[in-house]
Amino acid sequence: MTVTVLAILETDFRPEFSLGKIMNERLKNAARELQVVHLKSLEALGKRDDDLVVYISYNPKYKIRWRVVNDVPKSIDDQVASICGDLGYIQWKTAVVNVFKGNE
């Protein structure tokens, strides 16, 4: 299984520029660590051409939130939830699948 974790830097809120720069770097590092360290064991599960895609971002209170954005078995989703929960990340709940804003 291919595991991909993407840091979503566009959020509903805009921190100050200097704070935003630090937060974005922290989020990129968290995404890299989540993919390479914490979710590494999931690569051995499923078929070789299966994918797991996880988005992480900040909520308005600057907590890291996560969500699985593709269809995976419930057992994989549960493992991601457990790993992210252990890291103190909160589940990113939204009614829409596409979290990106269009050109307005």
Phi and psi in radians as a Rosetta constraint file:
Dihedral C 1 N 2 CA 2 C 2 CIRCULARHARMONIC -1.610 0.35
Dihedral N 2 CA 2 C 2 N 3 CIRCULARHARMONIC 2.192 0.35
Dihedral C 2 N 3 CA 3 C 3 CIRCULARHARMONIC -1.887 0.35
Dihedral N 3 CA 3 C 3 N 4 CIRCULARHARMONIC 2.203 0.35
Dihedral C 3 N 4 CA 4 C 4 CIRCULARHARMONIC -2.259 0.35
Dihedral N 4 CA 4 C 4 N 5 CIRCULARHARMONIC 2.260 0.35
Dihedral C 4 N 5 CA 5 C 5 CIRCULARHARMONIC -2.087 0.35
Dihedral N 5 CA 5 C 5 N 6 CIRCULARHARMONIC 2.162 0.35
Dihedral C 5 N 6 CA 6 C 6 CIRCULARHARMONIC -1.988 0.35
Dihedral N 6 CA 6 C 6 N 7 CIRCULARHARMONIC 2.293 0.35
Dihedral C 6 N 7 CA 7 C 7 CIRCULARHARMONIC -1.475 0.35
Dihedral N 7 CA 7 C 7 N 8 CIRCULARHARMONIC 2.117 0.35
Dihedral C 7 N 8 CA 8 C 8 CIRCULARHARMONIC -1.666 0.35
Dihedral N 8 CA 8 C 8 N 9 CIRCULARHARMONIC 1.871 0.35
Dihedral C 8 N 9 CA 9 C 9 CIRCULARHARMONIC -1.505 0.35
Dihedral N 9 CA 9 C 9 N 10 CIRCULARHARMONIC -0.405 0.35
Dihedral C 9 N 10 CA 10 C 10 CIRCULARHARMONIC -1.399 0.35
Dihedral N 10 CA 10 C 10 N 11 CIRCULARHARMONIC 2.135 0.35
Dihedral C 10 N 11 CA 11 C 11 CIRCULARHARMONIC -2.203 0.35
Dihedral N 11 CA 11 C 11 N 12 CIRCULARHARMONIC 3.118 0.35
Dihedral C 11 N 12 CA 12 C 12 CIRCULARHARMONIC -1.280 0.35
Dihedral N 12 CA 12 C 12 N 13 CIRCULARHARMONIC -0.248 0.35
Dihedral C 12 N 13 CA 13 C 13 CIRCULARHARMONIC -2.254 0.35
Dihedral N 13 CA 13 C 13 N 14 CIRCULARHARMONIC 2.797 0.35
Dihedral C 13 N 14 CA 14 C 14 CIRCULARHARMONIC -2.146 0.35
Dihedral N 14 CA 14 C 14 N 15 CIRCULARHARMONIC 1.877 0.35
Dihedral C 14 N 15 CA 15 C 15 CIRCULARHARMONIC -1.286 0.35
Dihedral N 15 CA 15 C 15 N 16 CIRCULARHARMONIC 2.931 0.35
Dihedral C 15 N 16 CA 16 C 16 CIRCULARHARMONIC -0.970 0.35
Dihedral N 16 CA 16 C 16 N 17 CIRCULARHARMONIC 2.664 0.35
Dihedral C 16 N 17 CA 17 C 17 CIRCULARHARMONIC -0.964 0.35
Dihedral N 17 CA 17 C 17 N 18 CIRCULARHARMONIC -0.870 0.35
Dihedral C 17 N 18 CA 18 C 18 CIRCULARHARMONIC -1.153 0.35
Dihedral N 18 CA 18 C 18 N 19 CIRCULARHARMONIC -0.704 0.35
Dihedral C 18 N 19 CA 19 C 19 CIRCULARHARMONIC -1.164 0.35
Dihedral N 19 CA 19 C 19 N 20 CIRCULARHARMONIC -0.713 0.35
Dihedral C 19 N 20 CA 20 C 20 CIRCULARHARMONIC -1.060 0.35
Dihedral N 20 CA 20 C 20 N 21 CIRCULARHARMONIC -0.697 0.35
Dihedral C 20 N 21 CA 21 C 21 CIRCULARHARMONIC -1.096 0.35
Dihedral N 21 CA 21 C 21 N 22 CIRCULARHARMONIC -0.786 0.35
Dihedral C 21 N 22 CA 22 C 22 CIRCULARHARMONIC -1.147 0.35
Dihedral N 22 CA 22 C 22 N 23 CIRCULARHARMONIC -0.764 0.35
Dihedral C 22 N 23 CA 23 C 23 CIRCULARHARMONIC -1.130 0.35
Dihedral N 23 CA 23 C 23 N 24 CIRCULARHARMONIC -0.713 0.35
Dihedral C 23 N 24 CA 24 C 24 CIRCULARHARMONIC -1.117 0.35
Dihedral N 24 CA 24 C 24 N 25 CIRCULARHARMONIC -0.709 0.35
Dihedral C 24 N 25 CA 25 C 25 CIRCULARHARMONIC -1.141 0.35
Dihedral N 25 CA 25 C 25 N 26 CIRCULARHARMONIC -0.724 0.35
Dihedral C 25 N 26 CA 26 C 26 CIRCULARHARMONIC -1.086 0.35
Dihedral N 26 CA 26 C 26 N 27 CIRCULARHARMONIC -0.717 0.35
Dihedral C 26 N 27 CA 27 C 27 CIRCULARHARMONIC -1.172 0.35
Dihedral N 27 CA 27 C 27 N 28 CIRCULARHARMONIC -0.711 0.35
Dihedral C 27 N 28 CA 28 C 28 CIRCULARHARMONIC -1.074 0.35
Dihedral N 28 CA 28 C 28 N 29 CIRCULARHARMONIC -0.737 0.35
Dihedral C 28 N 29 CA 29 C 29 CIRCULARHARMONIC -1.141 0.35
Dihedral N 29 CA 29 C 29 N 30 CIRCULARHARMONIC -0.690 0.35
Dihedral C 29 N 30 CA 30 C 30 CIRCULARHARMONIC -1.114 0.35
Dihedral N 30 CA 30 C 30 N 31 CIRCULARHARMONIC -0.700 0.35
Dihedral C 30 N 31 CA 31 C 31 CIRCULARHARMONIC -1.121 0.35
Dihedral N 31 CA 31 C 31 N 32 CIRCULARHARMONIC -0.788 0.35
Dihedral C 31 N 32 CA 32 C 32 CIRCULARHARMONIC -1.082 0.35
Dihedral N 32 CA 32 C 32 N 33 CIRCULARHARMONIC -0.804 0.35
Dihedral C 32 N 33 CA 33 C 33 CIRCULARHARMONIC -1.136 0.35
Dihedral N 33 CA 33 C 33 N 34 CIRCULARHARMONIC -0.728 0.35
Dihedral C 33 N 34 CA 34 C 34 CIRCULARHARMONIC -1.056 0.35
Dihedral N 34 CA 34 C 34 N 35 CIRCULARHARMONIC -0.744 0.35
Dihedral C 34 N 35 CA 35 C 35 CIRCULARHARMONIC -1.259 0.35
Dihedral N 35 CA 35 C 35 N 36 CIRCULARHARMONIC -0.836 0.35
Dihedral C 35 N 36 CA 36 C 36 CIRCULARHARMONIC -1.433 0.35
Dihedral N 36 CA 36 C 36 N 37 CIRCULARHARMONIC -0.543 0.35
Dihedral C 36 N 37 CA 37 C 37 CIRCULARHARMONIC -1.851 0.35
Dihedral N 37 CA 37 C 37 N 38 CIRCULARHARMONIC -1.080 0.35
Dihedral C 37 N 38 CA 38 C 38 CIRCULARHARMONIC -1.329 0.35
Dihedral N 38 CA 38 C 38 N 39 CIRCULARHARMONIC -0.629 0.35
Dihedral C 38 N 39 CA 39 C 39 CIRCULARHARMONIC -1.746 0.35
Dihedral N 39 CA 39 C 39 N 40 CIRCULARHARMONIC 0.094 0.35
Dihedral C 39 N 40 CA 40 C 40 CIRCULARHARMONIC -0.989 0.35
Dihedral N 40 CA 40 C 40 N 41 CIRCULARHARMONIC -0.672 0.35
Dihedral C 40 N 41 CA 41 C 41 CIRCULARHARMONIC -1.118 0.35
Dihedral N 41 CA 41 C 41 N 42 CIRCULARHARMONIC -0.394 0.35
Dihedral C 41 N 42 CA 42 C 42 CIRCULARHARMONIC -1.284 0.35
Dihedral N 42 CA 42 C 42 N 43 CIRCULARHARMONIC -0.282 0.35
Dihedral C 42 N 43 CA 43 C 43 CIRCULARHARMONIC -1.113 0.35
Dihedral N 43 CA 43 C 43 N 44 CIRCULARHARMONIC -0.449 0.35
Dihedral C 43 N 44 CA 44 C 44 CIRCULARHARMONIC -1.425 0.35
Dihedral N 44 CA 44 C 44 N 45 CIRCULARHARMONIC -0.165 0.35
Dihedral C 44 N 45 CA 45 C 45 CIRCULARHARMONIC -1.617 0.35
Dihedral N 45 CA 45 C 45 N 46 CIRCULARHARMONIC 2.761 0.35
Dihedral C 45 N 46 CA 46 C 46 CIRCULARHARMONIC 1.211 0.35
Dihedral N 46 CA 46 C 46 N 47 CIRCULARHARMONIC -2.925 0.35
Dihedral C 46 N 47 CA 47 C 47 CIRCULARHARMONIC -1.498 0.35
Dihedral N 47 CA 47 C 47 N 48 CIRCULARHARMONIC 2.817 0.35
Dihedral C 47 N 48 CA 48 C 48 CIRCULARHARMONIC -1.084 0.35
Dihedral N 48 CA 48 C 48 N 49 CIRCULARHARMONIC -0.577 0.35
Dihedral C 48 N 49 CA 49 C 49 CIRCULARHARMONIC -1.624 0.35
Dihedral N 49 CA 49 C 49 N 50 CIRCULARHARMONIC 0.135 0.35
Dihedral C 49 N 50 CA 50 C 50 CIRCULARHARMONIC -1.302 0.35
Dihedral N 50 CA 50 C 50 N 51 CIRCULARHARMONIC 2.647 0.35
Dihedral C 50 N 51 CA 51 C 51 CIRCULARHARMONIC -2.214 0.35
Dihedral N 51 CA 51 C 51 N 52 CIRCULARHARMONIC 2.560 0.35
Dihedral C 51 N 52 CA 52 C 52 CIRCULARHARMONIC -2.211 0.35
Dihedral N 52 CA 52 C 52 N 53 CIRCULARHARMONIC 2.111 0.35
Dihedral C 52 N 53 CA 53 C 53 CIRCULARHARMONIC -2.096 0.35
Dihedral N 53 CA 53 C 53 N 54 CIRCULARHARMONIC 2.180 0.35
Dihedral C 53 N 54 CA 54 C 54 CIRCULARHARMONIC -2.131 0.35
Dihedral N 54 CA 54 C 54 N 55 CIRCULARHARMONIC 2.291 0.35
Dihedral C 54 N 55 CA 55 C 55 CIRCULARHARMONIC -1.756 0.35
Dihedral N 55 CA 55 C 55 N 56 CIRCULARHARMONIC 2.457 0.35
Dihedral C 55 N 56 CA 56 C 56 CIRCULARHARMONIC -2.225 0.35
Dihedral N 56 CA 56 C 56 N 57 CIRCULARHARMONIC 2.599 0.35
Dihedral C 56 N 57 CA 57 C 57 CIRCULARHARMONIC -2.751 0.35
Dihedral N 57 CA 57 C 57 N 58 CIRCULARHARMONIC -3.068 0.35
Dihedral C 57 N 58 CA 58 C 58 CIRCULARHARMONIC -1.792 0.35
Dihedral N 58 CA 58 C 58 N 59 CIRCULARHARMONIC 2.590 0.35
Dihedral C 58 N 59 CA 59 C 59 CIRCULARHARMONIC -1.622 0.35
Dihedral N 59 CA 59 C 59 N 60 CIRCULARHARMONIC 3.036 0.35
Dihedral C 59 N 60 CA 60 C 60 CIRCULARHARMONIC -1.061 0.35
Dihedral N 60 CA 60 C 60 N 61 CIRCULARHARMONIC -0.286 0.35
Dihedral C 60 N 61 CA 61 C 61 CIRCULARHARMONIC -1.711 0.35
Dihedral N 61 CA 61 C 61 N 62 CIRCULARHARMONIC 0.267 0.35
Dihedral C 61 N 62 CA 62 C 62 CIRCULARHARMONIC 1.144 0.35
Dihedral N 62 CA 62 C 62 N 63 CIRCULARHARMONIC 0.441 0.35
Dihedral C 62 N 63 CA 63 C 63 CIRCULARHARMONIC -1.621 0.35
Dihedral N 63 CA 63 C 63 N 64 CIRCULARHARMONIC 2.533 0.35
Dihedral C 63 N 64 CA 64 C 64 CIRCULARHARMONIC -1.340 0.35
Dihedral N 64 CA 64 C 64 N 65 CIRCULARHARMONIC 2.302 0.35
Dihedral C 64 N 65 CA 65 C 65 CIRCULARHARMONIC -2.085 0.35
Dihedral N 65 CA 65 C 65 N 66 CIRCULARHARMONIC 2.731 0.35
Dihedral C 65 N 66 CA 66 C 66 CIRCULARHARMONIC -2.393 0.35
Dihedral N 66 CA 66 C 66 N 67 CIRCULARHARMONIC 2.782 0.35
Dihedral C 66 N 67 CA 67 C 67 CIRCULARHARMONIC -2.805 0.35
Dihedral N 67 CA 67 C 67 N 68 CIRCULARHARMONIC 2.482 0.35
Dihedral C 67 N 68 CA 68 C 68 CIRCULARHARMONIC -1.468 0.35
Dihedral N 68 CA 68 C 68 N 69 CIRCULARHARMONIC 2.229 0.35
Dihedral C 68 N 69 CA 69 C 69 CIRCULARHARMONIC -1.897 0.35
Dihedral N 69 CA 69 C 69 N 70 CIRCULARHARMONIC 0.073 0.35
Dihedral C 69 N 70 CA 70 C 70 CIRCULARHARMONIC -2.265 0.35
Dihedral N 70 CA 70 C 70 N 71 CIRCULARHARMONIC 2.974 0.35
Dihedral C 70 N 71 CA 71 C 71 CIRCULARHARMONIC -1.350 0.35
Dihedral N 71 CA 71 C 71 N 72 CIRCULARHARMONIC 2.110 0.35
Dihedral C 71 N 72 CA 72 C 72 CIRCULARHARMONIC -2.358 0.35
Dihedral N 72 CA 72 C 72 N 73 CIRCULARHARMONIC 2.775 0.35
Dihedral C 72 N 73 CA 73 C 73 CIRCULARHARMONIC -1.042 0.35
Dihedral N 73 CA 73 C 73 N 74 CIRCULARHARMONIC 2.647 0.35
Dihedral C 73 N 74 CA 74 C 74 CIRCULARHARMONIC -0.989 0.35
Dihedral N 74 CA 74 C 74 N 75 CIRCULARHARMONIC -0.626 0.35
Dihedral C 74 N 75 CA 75 C 75 CIRCULARHARMONIC -1.099 0.35
Dihedral N 75 CA 75 C 75 N 76 CIRCULARHARMONIC -0.661 0.35
Dihedral C 75 N 76 CA 76 C 76 CIRCULARHARMONIC -1.209 0.35
Dihedral N 76 CA 76 C 76 N 77 CIRCULARHARMONIC -0.770 0.35
Dihedral C 76 N 77 CA 77 C 77 CIRCULARHARMONIC -1.031 0.35
Dihedral N 77 CA 77 C 77 N 78 CIRCULARHARMONIC -0.729 0.35
Dihedral C 77 N 78 CA 78 C 78 CIRCULARHARMONIC -1.140 0.35
Dihedral N 78 CA 78 C 78 N 79 CIRCULARHARMONIC -0.667 0.35
Dihedral C 78 N 79 CA 79 C 79 CIRCULARHARMONIC -1.162 0.35
Dihedral N 79 CA 79 C 79 N 80 CIRCULARHARMONIC -0.723 0.35
Dihedral C 79 N 80 CA 80 C 80 CIRCULARHARMONIC -1.086 0.35
Dihedral N 80 CA 80 C 80 N 81 CIRCULARHARMONIC -0.756 0.35
Dihedral C 80 N 81 CA 81 C 81 CIRCULARHARMONIC -1.052 0.35
Dihedral N 81 CA 81 C 81 N 82 CIRCULARHARMONIC -0.739 0.35
Dihedral C 81 N 82 CA 82 C 82 CIRCULARHARMONIC -1.144 0.35
Dihedral N 82 CA 82 C 82 N 83 CIRCULARHARMONIC -0.806 0.35
Dihedral C 82 N 83 CA 83 C 83 CIRCULARHARMONIC -1.105 0.35
Dihedral N 83 CA 83 C 83 N 84 CIRCULARHARMONIC -0.827 0.35
Dihedral C 83 N 84 CA 84 C 84 CIRCULARHARMONIC -1.150 0.35
Dihedral N 84 CA 84 C 84 N 85 CIRCULARHARMONIC -0.668 0.35
Dihedral C 84 N 85 CA 85 C 85 CIRCULARHARMONIC -1.092 0.35
Dihedral N 85 CA 85 C 85 N 86 CIRCULARHARMONIC -0.719 0.35
Dihedral C 85 N 86 CA 86 C 86 CIRCULARHARMONIC -1.104 0.35
Dihedral N 86 CA 86 C 86 N 87 CIRCULARHARMONIC -0.516 0.35
Dihedral C 86 N 87 CA 87 C 87 CIRCULARHARMONIC -1.442 0.35
Dihedral N 87 CA 87 C 87 N 88 CIRCULARHARMONIC -0.099 0.35
Dihedral C 87 N 88 CA 88 C 88 CIRCULARHARMONIC 1.536 0.35
Dihedral N 88 CA 88 C 88 N 89 CIRCULARHARMONIC 0.168 0.35
Dihedral C 88 N 89 CA 89 C 89 CIRCULARHARMONIC -1.415 0.35
Dihedral N 89 CA 89 C 89 N 90 CIRCULARHARMONIC 2.618 0.35
Dihedral C 89 N 90 CA 90 C 90 CIRCULARHARMONIC -1.875 0.35
Dihedral N 90 CA 90 C 90 N 91 CIRCULARHARMONIC 2.676 0.35
Dihedral C 90 N 91 CA 91 C 91 CIRCULARHARMONIC -1.270 0.35
Dihedral N 91 CA 91 C 91 N 92 CIRCULARHARMONIC 2.363 0.35
Dihedral C 91 N 92 CA 92 C 92 CIRCULARHARMONIC -1.579 0.35
Dihedral N 92 CA 92 C 92 N 93 CIRCULARHARMONIC 1.876 0.35
Dihedral C 92 N 93 CA 93 C 93 CIRCULARHARMONIC -1.806 0.35
Dihedral N 93 CA 93 C 93 N 94 CIRCULARHARMONIC 2.220 0.35
Dihedral C 93 N 94 CA 94 C 94 CIRCULARHARMONIC -2.619 0.35
Dihedral N 94 CA 94 C 94 N 95 CIRCULARHARMONIC 2.649 0.35
Dihedral C 94 N 95 CA 95 C 95 CIRCULARHARMONIC -1.443 0.35
Dihedral N 95 CA 95 C 95 N 96 CIRCULARHARMONIC -0.271 0.35
Dihedral C 95 N 96 CA 96 C 96 CIRCULARHARMONIC -1.934 0.35
Dihedral N 96 CA 96 C 96 N 97 CIRCULARHARMONIC 2.637 0.35
Dihedral C 96 N 97 CA 97 C 97 CIRCULARHARMONIC -1.394 0.35
Dihedral N 97 CA 97 C 97 N 98 CIRCULARHARMONIC -0.758 0.35
Dihedral C 97 N 98 CA 98 C 98 CIRCULARHARMONIC -1.467 0.35
Dihedral N 98 CA 98 C 98 N 99 CIRCULARHARMONIC 1.915 0.35
Dihedral C 98 N 99 CA 99 C 99 CIRCULARHARMONIC -1.581 0.35
Dihedral N 99 CA 99 C 99 N 100 CIRCULARHARMONIC -0.059 0.35
Dihedral C 99 N 100 CA 100 C 100 CIRCULARHARMONIC -1.477 0.35
Dihedral N 100 CA 100 C 100 N 101 CIRCULARHARMONIC 2.517 0.35
Dihedral C 100 N 101 CA 101 C 101 CIRCULARHARMONIC -1.528 0.35
Dihedral N 101 CA 101 C 101 N 102 CIRCULARHARMONIC 2.501 0.35
Dihedral C 101 N 102 CA 102 C 102 CIRCULARHARMONIC -1.386 0.35
Dihedral N 102 CA 102 C 102 N 103 CIRCULARHARMONIC 3.072 0.35
Dihedral C 102 N 103 CA 103 C 103 CIRCULARHARMONIC -1.236 0.35
Dihedral N 103 CA 103 C 103 N 104 CIRCULARHARMONIC 2.057 0.35
